[in-house]
Amino acid sequence: MSKIKVKYINHGIACRIGNKIFINKLLTEYPLLYKSILKHENSHTSGFLFEDIILDLEGRELQGLKKEYYKFVISNPSSWTEFLPFWWYEGKFVFNPMISFIYLFSLLLGRFITNRIF
């Protein structure tokens, strides 16, 4: 297993692609949050497996840091790109299945509700 590299970015929050962790450089101003997010990203596999989904759903590393997490997100609009269903990192198309599922579910639910009302 090769060493995981950390690369600082100007947007989003963090993600792991292969053996690289991309993390927003502004997180260094929030040391506890930074360490927890880095630990979380290190826990991910180098690919994308079901255990990665479970890891994101559980979010154990962020327990007790939700207030700091939301403070970071609200005060740094560049982090909002984390909530897009896909991105482009270093020439690679990256698809976020969790966010994509939330978008799809929301669209289908909205469609279902509007069909029932109108």
Secondary structure, DSSP 8 states (H G I E B T S, - for coil): ----EEEEESSSSEEEETTEEEEEGGGGGSHHHHHHHHHHHHHS-SS--HHHHHHHHH-GGGTT-HHHHHHHHHH-GGGGGGGSSEEEETTEEEE-HHHHHHHHHHHHHHHHHHHHH-
